[in-house]
Every structure is written in structure tokens, then in C-alpha cells.
Amino acid sequence: MSEWLFRIVINGAMISALYALIAIGFTMIFGVGGVLNLAHGALIMAGAYVFLFLTRTIFLEAVALPVLVAVPLTVAVVAGLSYGLYVGLVRYVEDDVVITFLATVIVATALTELVLGTLGDQPYDFTVLAGTTAVLGTTVSYTELLGFVVSWFAIGLLWYYVTQTDGGRSILATSMSERGAHLTGVDVGSVRARTWLIAGGLAGTAGIFLVGGDPSATPLMWLHPLALAFIIVVIGGIGSIKGSIVAAYGIGYLETLTVELLGQGFRGILSLVVLVVVLLVLPQGLYGREFVHG
Amino acid sequence: MTNATNNTTGPSKNSKSSVGRRAFLGTVGSAAVATTVAGCIEGRGGAGASGPLTIGHLAPLEISQGLGSDRSAKLAVDEINDDGGIADRDVEVVSANTRADPSTTHSETERLIQEEEVDVLVGTFSSEATQAILDLVGETGVPFLITGSAAPTSITEFIGQDYEGYKSVFRSGPINSNLQAEAMADYAEYLSDLHGWSSYGFLADDAAWTKPFSNLLPDKLESRGFDVVHEDRLSLGIDDFGPVVSDLSSADPDAVFRFFAHIIGGGLLGAWHQEQLEFGIEGIHVASMTPGFYEATEGAATYETTSQSGAAGVTDITDKTIPFVDAYQETYADDDDAPSLPMYMGFNTYDAIYVYKNAIERADTADYEGSLDDIVSALLETDHTGTAGQISFYGADSEYPHDLQETRDDDGKIANFPITQWRPEGEIECVYPEAYRTDDHVAPHWM
């Protein structure tokens, strides 16, 4: 019994940490700019492929960087891509929700075509850190453990930034009330651009540890994380970082429990049921109050 | 033709057109009538017809299996044309991208039949896509040779229920998954003889094609005296193999049979190697049939097996297998989009085109609108040595009418279901059946 319990605790913690990484960037962008960034999944995919490109010789003979260099480099590249996406495209269309929605979908599908065109549909896999260990009797890989640590490290950094620095507090302020932020002298444009940069970094990190874990890198791998981010963000409360973390763990553990009790075939179904219930009963989500229309 | 006439009767927006609308309509209308009448007189195709025969190829062209099949079809057609065509007529192939999606497959099939006026259809990768077009195929009577999907219901619930309605439907490969399940159980016996393995786990995509395996394989294994210690169907959106690995570790099978076409088993393979899990991974894994899979998984595919028609061309199933793979590689050496191997669907599609050629030459007509029965009887007479094995069809009164017959060895074991294994350094060996074996199955080095 205790072994069974530990297994759920450990397996759930590993996958939930990943889900938190997937969802936070998505919720931040929505909170700050009111933009539903449907290219968020594509940025996660970019993280996986950039890491693959930097660490494997199958693409370019010359580059095969050690993991210690490749991880931060990948995060920086994807953060840059995300920043570029905002500054180069979204900034000009963000006032129109529908256009933004469509523009970000187009970016995602264009990236799919780019991957298909250059690498084909071949699924790729990698491990970030080889080896496994037992935690409370449950075997976990070093990659998963590292993902867990990095996830909390990133959350800690983000928390520090958002609550303890002026730059970060202006992000929080903008997500609470854009008009209020304007009135207190916050440069909303630069806040948004910074938010996209941070969200991109988180998405890139998620991409590395997602494919470093179980799913393979494929041209359509962005769909599932995007759907997950949606579910988590709606349950947590749109725009709330704390809500996203709580909901990520809620969904992660719910899926792990479902799999243990009902079987693998039911994996995603209960999350959708919870999503519907939350939409009906608690439409603002668990911590939805940080977000006030400006 | 009626469509063409109807379209032109709509109100013209261009009143400045130098050609009078009435005159234009008259010309188009009479042309339409003329071609319709001509069509009636000549019939479609027929041995006496002179135009080229058109083969419609259906496959998802963004995935490797579909591309391998497309290139194999083109190779077969080029060879046939170099050799004088089919019944002295040139052959051309029109490839349509089904995206493995039933509704796209349906609209593309309509286009091939009505606009491209194909004489035969070959292909379809997913069983869901296959079944979406069977009514259309049945209504038009166009011969259809299935080459990529294995669900038995594509036969039993269509031509098996209404022979006249679906008699133009054949499957020239692979053998259906009821027969595959039997072959898998035979393979388990081989593993037991070789390694002493006696307990098995079972995992499958939660999709239509794996149902026969779920329904049949565990019972077949138990009736052969083996234990089935774990059974699970996996959600197609699985992103965490942790619980699966935990379950397998505690069930402790000697080998796990997994049937993955939608799921990519990379995560399972990674855990298998890193944790040195004490079981073999056997069964079917479509992603693992792509030539680059070993490299793409950083070698995590080592020791896993998958069944695949044609056995990746590593063994001479027939005297045509290896020459075909050589010709394929030579032809597409400079084609960056072409996979470096035809893969299972490529073998089957290549064979299907020769099966059709031979049948048309026996029937002395390709006119399915006028002489479908002649074409069907000619196809039923098929006894063709293909690249993936000997091809003949089950008869009209059998359990699987027009389905590919399994071939059996002297012990009565199914033979046209080869299984390949990835080896260290990325080599592929054919490990089963005995007749085509290039090397014995190897257990993971940590077992």
C-alpha cells in the first residue's frame, strides 16, 4: 500500500512539474496582454528541436554541445524566438483578439510545416541526463528529476522577479489592471515584450524536459501541450501564475491517479470532466481574481 | 459532365465578354454532350482502349510510410512502362494525400475516381481511412487493392456482409490482424523455445486496428500455456510512461507485446534501456519501421522488434525482395524526401500494382464499369510471387473474402509475417519466421 502511494506521489510530482512549466508562460501572456498565444505549444516544440539540434551530430557534424551548455542556450534561443514573435508580429495585431488568435495559429502551423519540410515526420528522442535512481522505491530517471528541480528553480526565480523587483512587479500590475499600470507610469509595451521573453524561456525549458521524458519530438507535438496549458490555465484561473502551478499539480496527480485506478485509456478524460465542471461552477478558475479587465 | 454544363448556366458577371454567352454555352454544352456520348461508346478503358491506364494511389504523404509507398508505386509503374505497359497500354500513377484522415481520404478518392478517372485504387494507411471509402468504392465498382491497413473488419463487415456490393475490394497486404494475432502467438512459442520465456505483457494503442490483438492474443497465449501477467490499452495522447513502466516492473513479464501505430514508444524504450528492465519488447511498432528510427532514438530502439511486411528488405523472402529494395534505393538515392527504405506499405503497394497488371492482362479488359466481374475473377486467380511473399486471395465464400491469404510453413505456422529486430550499431536482422531468418532473436544484454 505504502509503495503504491509513494509511486503515485513520485510519478505525479514528476509529470506535474513539467505541466507547470508548460502552463505558466501561457497564463502570463494571457494575463498581461489578454493574448491567447496559440503558438505557445510551437515554442515548446522549438525548445525540443533546438536542443536536439545543439546536442546531436545527426544534423550538423560540427555541433554537439554538452548538456550544460545546450540547456541554457536552448532556453535563450526560444526566449528570443518568443520575444521576436511578439515584437515582430503580435504587437501589431494584439488589439484584435481574433486576428491575434489566427496569427498565432498560423505561426504554429508554419513551424509544423518547417519541421516537416526539413526533418520529415521522423520522431526524435533524447535524454538530457542518462541514468536512473530510486526515490522512495519508485524508479525515476535523472532527466525527470532534473526537470523537477529546474521547474521549481524557474518558479522560484519567477516568484522572486515578480514580487521583489520593480520590473517584475510591473508585470503583475499590468496583469491586474492595465489601466492602473498605465496610470502609475508602467511602460505597458515593454512589460508585454518582457512577458513574452520570459514565457518563451519557460516554454523552451518545458520542451527540453518534455521530450527528454517520454513523448517524442514530432512535427505535431505542440498540440497536446497546448491543450494541456489551456486546461490548466482555465482551472487555475486565467492570468494567475499561482493558479497555474496549483492546477498543474492538480491535473498531474489526477492523471496519475486515473491511470493507477482506471487504466491508461482513461488518462485524459477526467481532466476534461474537471474542466467542464470548473467552467460551469467556477468560471473564473481557482485564483482568477488577479486578472481584472483594464 | 452534367456538372460542367450546370456550372456554365450560372449568371455571367462579365457582360463585356467578347464571346457571346449563348454561343459560349452552346459550344461548351455540345462539347460536353459529345464527350459523354464518346464515353458511352468507348467505355472506360478496356483492353482495346489506347489511352494510358491510371492508378490512383492513396496514402498520407506527410509521413514516411506514405512516401515510401508513393515512391514504390512510381517505381513499379516505371518498370512496367519500360516493359511495354499493361496490355500494351502505358500506365500512370496519380498520388493523393489522405493525411490519414477519413474525410480527406473520402474527398480525395472521389476526386481520383471522378476527375482523374482512375482505373484502380491502391493504398490507404489507416483502417479508419480505408473504411471511410469502401461505400464509395462499392458504388462505383472501381477495383481497390488495400496495401497499408490491417483491420479484419474492412473485409468482414463490408464484402463479408454484402459480396455483390463490395466485390471490387481486395487486400493484397498485409495479412489481417486476426491472422497477425495468431502469428504473434506462434512467435511467442519461438521466444519460449529460445529463451525459456513464458510470461507476457500486452500493451496496445487504444485504436481500431489493435482490437483484434486485444481480443485474441491474450487467449491465444494462454491456450499455448503462457501466462499473461499484464494487459493495458494506452491513451493515444500518452505523455508519461512512468505508470506503465511501474506496472510492467511489478507484473514482471519475460516479454511485453506492444502494438503501437499512433503512439511513439520512444519513452518506453528510453526507460527500458536506462532502467535495464528485465523483459523483451516485441510486437508491432510502426515508428520503429522508419529507417532513421535507431539514430533518432539515440539507439534506444536496440533489441526491440517489430513485425513488418517485407522485413525491411534484409532477407530474401522471395527472389524479388532484395532486387526491389536495391532498385528502390538506386532510383531514389538523390531524392531527399524519399525514405531510404520502402517500408511495409511500399512492399505491399509495389506488389499490388503487379497483381493488378497480371489480372488485367488475364481479364483482357480494364473497363470496370462494363466488365467488373471479369476483373474480379482475374484477380481471384492471382498467384503472384511478390516482394513481400506469395500473394493469393481468399475466395468469395471464405471467412475473409478477397483478403490476402496467409502462407504457412511445413509446421502450419504463418510465414508471411516477418519480424525484424534492431541490433547494436543500428543493424536490422530478420528473426522470425524460420524460413526468412537472418539471425536468432537476441535478448537485451542485461537479461
Chai-1 contact restraints between the chains, C-beta under 6 A:
chainA,res_idxA,chainB,res_idxB,connection_type,confidence,min_distance_angstrom,max_distance_angstrom,comment,restraint_id
A,R7,B,S246,contact,1.0,0.0,6.0,A-B,restraint_1
A,N11,B,G242,contact,1.0,0.0,6.0,A-B,restraint_2
A,N11,B,P243,contact,1.0,0.0,6.0,A-B,restraint_3
A,I15,B,D240,contact,1.0,0.0,6.0,A-B,restraint_4
A,I58,B,E295,contact,1.0,0.0,6.0,A-B,restraint_5
A,L116,B,E62,contact,1.0,0.0,6.0,A-B,restraint_6
A,D121,B,I63,contact,1.0,0.0,6.0,A-B,restraint_7
A,D121,B,S64,contact,1.0,0.0,6.0,A-B,restraint_8
A,Q122,B,T290,contact,1.0,0.0,6.0,A-B,restraint_9
A,Q122,B,G292,contact,1.0,0.0,6.0,A-B,restraint_10
A,Q122,B,A296,contact,1.0,0.0,6.0,A-B,restraint_11
A,P123,B,I264,contact,1.0,0.0,6.0,A-B,restraint_12
A,P123,B,A287,contact,1.0,0.0,6.0,A-B,restraint_13
A,Y124,B,A296,contact,1.0,0.0,6.0,A-B,restraint_14
A,D125,B,G266,contact,1.0,0.0,6.0,A-B,restraint_15
A,D125,B,T297,contact,1.0,0.0,6.0,A-B,restraint_16
A,T132,B,Q274,contact,1.0,0.0,6.0,A-B,restraint_17
A,T132,B,E275,contact,1.0,0.0,6.0,A-B,restraint_18
A,T139,B,E275,contact,1.0,0.0,6.0,A-B,restraint_19
A,S141,B,Q274,contact,1.0,0.0,6.0,A-B,restraint_20
A,D214,B,D240,contact,1.0,0.0,6.0,A-B,restraint_21
A,D214,B,F241,contact,1.0,0.0,6.0,A-B,restraint_22
A,D214,B,G267,contact,1.0,0.0,6.0,A-B,restraint_23
A,P215,B,D239,contact,1.0,0.0,6.0,A-B,restraint_24
A,S216,B,I264,contact,1.0,0.0,6.0,A-B,restraint_25
A,S216,B,G266,contact,1.0,0.0,6.0,A-B,restraint_26
A,H224,B,G237,contact,1.0,0.0,6.0,A-B,restraint_27
A,V259,B,P243,contact,1.0,0.0,6.0,A-B,restraint_28
A,Q264,B,D232,contact,1.0,0.0,6.0,A-B,restraint_29
A,Q264,B,L234,contact,1.0,0.0,6.0,A-B,restraint_30
A,Q264,B,S235,contact,1.0,0.0,6.0,A-B,restraint_31
A,G265,B,D206,contact,1.0,0.0,6.0,A-B,restraint_32
A,G265,B,R233,contact,1.0,0.0,6.0,A-B,restraint_33
A,G265,B,S235,contact,1.0,0.0,6.0,A-B,restraint_34
A,R267,B,S235,contact,1.0,0.0,6.0,A-B,restraint_35
A,G268,B,S235,contact,1.0,0.0,6.0,A-B,restraint_36
A,G268,B,G237,contact,1.0,0.0,6.0,A-B,restraint_37
